[in-house]
Amino acid sequence: MSKKVNVQGYLDSIRMPWGRLFYELIWHNIECSGKRILDFGSGFGYTADHLAKYNRVVAVEPNKEMLEYRFDDHDYEQINGGIEVLKTMPAQSFDVIVCHNVLEYMDNREEVLSEFKRLLKADGYISIIKHNRAGKIMQKAVFENNVDEALKLLAHEDVESVYFGMVNAYEDCQLEEYAKGMLRIDKIYGLRIFYALQKNEFKTGEEWFSKMYDLECKAEEIPEFRDIAFSHHIILRHAPVSMP
């Protein structure tokens, strides 16, 4: 994972209305209770803390500075570390595995997904949040008016994120390749379809929040909108076992 992290900047962003909306739109697709959950690359623990209200959560995060600011309104186990921590855990330990905005900053994706598969129960699922190239191009060209970086992305070159350094982007279908066909994509939701293109001055107040939440939820599975969303929320499950 990239060592260049703007911790304070990211913390400030998730406290803004659009930051809170981003997480609310994720959570409504993974709400559950009574489950055992792994949050790998948990950051400030915002999602881990939310899910811990009704579930047993283990959060793993390598960045010690982020852990100093972690959310802990609810009880969950926080571990400082990376993939080496996963290797110590028993197989089929978790009903749900969460990995949000993490794999873009890792080189060992095959190894990580192999561990996820090992740790996931037979009927469990993995929640992945990832950048979507088309949506990033839209945001660069429209919201940021940064045509140079939009052109780089269009040419499949990497650009830096605001908070975490260089983004090594990958396509949705590559998740199944990294998992060597042992995991399959079950669902793809669009995330930050519309508000990623709005000026921040518009993104205030509960009325904006409520209406935009409703709009994003209604459009998240419509292909023409999902395909241009800034991020994709992907649900992975175990691939069916082939019979001889």
N, C-alpha and C positions, 0 to 999 in steps of 0.2 A: 504494500500500500504506500502511496506517495507520502513523503515526510513533510511536504510543504502544505501545512494546514493553517488556515486563518480561523482559529477557534472562536475568537470573539465575534468576528464577522458572521460566522454561521449561526452562532447562538443568537445574535441580534435578529437575524433573518427569520428564524423559526418562531420568534415572538411577535412578528408582524402578522397582520390579518391573512396575507397570502401564504405565509409560512404555516400558520395554523390550518388553513384550508388544505394545503398539500397533505398534511398528515391525516386530517379528517377523511379525505377522499381515499386514502390508503386503508384506513381502519375499517371503513364500512364494508370492505370486501374480505376482511379477515377476522371479523368479530366472532368470538367463540368463548366458551366457558368450560371449566373443568379439564382443560388440556395442559399438556406439558410442552412448553415452547422454548426453542432456542433462538435467540437474536444474535446473529453473528455480524460483527461490525456495528455494535449497538450505539456508538457515538455518545450523545448526551443521555441516552436511555429514555428518550421521549416515548418511543413506541413500546419499549420493554415495560416502562412504568404504566402506560395505559393498559396494556394487555395483562399486567400482573394483578389488576383489580379483580379479575375473575379466573385467572389461570396461574399455574406454577411456571415461572419464567427463569431461564438462565441466560444472562447477557454476557457476551464476550467482546471486548474492545481493546485493541493494542495501544491506543493513544492515551497516556496517563493524564495529559492536560485536559482532555475532554471529560474524563471521569471526575475531575475536580468540580465540574459544573453539572453533574448528572441529576436528572429528575428522579426523585425517590419518594413520591407520595405513597406508593404502595410497595409492599415487600417483594423483592426479587433478588436472586443471586447474581452478583456482578463479579466477573473475572477479568483481570487485566492480562491479555494475551492474544494469540492468533490461532492459526491452524494447529499448532502443537497442542493446544488445549483440547481441540476436538478429538485428536488421536487418543486421548486418555479416557474418552467417554464410551460407555457400553453401546453396542449396536442396538438399533431400534429403540432409542431412548426418548424420541420426541414425536408428538402428533403433528406439530407445525414447526417449520424452520423459516425464520425471517432473515433476509439478507438484502438490505436496502441501500442502493447507491454505494456499493462496495466493490463489485467485481471489475468495474472500469479501472480501478486503481491497483489491480493485482495481476501478476504474471502467471500464477499457478492456478488458473481457473479449473483445469481438469482435476487437479488434486483436491481442491475445495469441494467441487461437486461430487467427487467420489466419496468424500467424507460425509457430505450431506445425505447421499443415498444410503450409506451404511447406517447413519444415525436415525433415518426416517422410518417410522412405523409403516407397515404394509398399506394401511388406509390413510396415511398422512399426506401432507402437501407442503411445498416450499413456495414462499412468497418472495419474488425477486422484483426489485425496482431498478430500472436501468434507463440510461439516456436513450432517446430515439433520434437517430440522425436527422430525419426529415423535420421533426419538431425543433431541433436545435438550430437548423438552418433558418427556419421561419423566425425564431426568436432573434437570432443574430442579425438578420436582414431587416426585420420590422421593429422589434422592441429596442434593440441596441443600436440599430443603424450601423452595424459593423459588417459591411459587405465583404471586406477582405477575409474575415474569418468564415463568413458564410460560404465563400468560394472555396476555402480550404476544406471545409466539411463536405461540400459537394464533390470535391476531388478525393474524398475518403482520407484526408489528412487529419491528424489529431490537433486539438486546440486545448488551451488550459481552461479549467473551471475557475469560477470566482474564488472558491474557498479551499479546494483540495489539490490544486496543481494540474498536471497534464492528465487528460482523459484519454485512455486507450479504449476507444469505442468498439463495440461488437454488435452484430445483428441478433435479433431474437432467436432465429433458427440455430445459431451457433451454440446455444445452451444445450440443445440435444446432442450436438457434436461433442462438446466438452464432456458431457455425461456418458459418452460412448454408447448412446442409444438406450441406456438403462433408465433414463428419466424422459418423460414426454411433456410437451406443453399442453396444458388442459384449458387455460383461459388466458386471454390477453386483454387488458383494460387500458384505454388511453387515460393519461394523467397530465394535468396542466394543458388541456387542449386550447382553451380560450384565454384564460387570464394571464398566461405567459406572454401574450401579445399586448396586453393592456398596460398603459402607463400606471405607475404605482400610485399616483394621485387619485386614481379612480377606485383603488382597492381598499376602501375604508368603510367602516360602519357595518352593523349587523345586517342591514338590508342587503348591501352588496354581497356579504358573505353568504347569506341564505339563498339568494337568487343564483349566484354563481355555483354554489354547491349543487343546487337542483339541476342547473344546466349541464354541469360536468357529469353528474351521475346519469343523466338521461342520454348523454352522447357517448359515454365511455366505451360502449361495445358496438357502436355504429362504425363500420369499417372506414368510411371516408373521413370521419373525424378522428378516429383512433389512430389512423396511419400518420397523421400530422401532429399528434400530441408531442409535447416536449419530452415526456417520460412514458415508459410502458410499465405496467404492473403485470407481471407474468406469474401464473400459477403452474408449478411443475408437480407432477405425480410420478409414481413408479410406472415404468412402461410395462404393458402386459407381457407375460412370459410366453414365449413362442413354444408351441407344442411340437415335438419331433414328428 
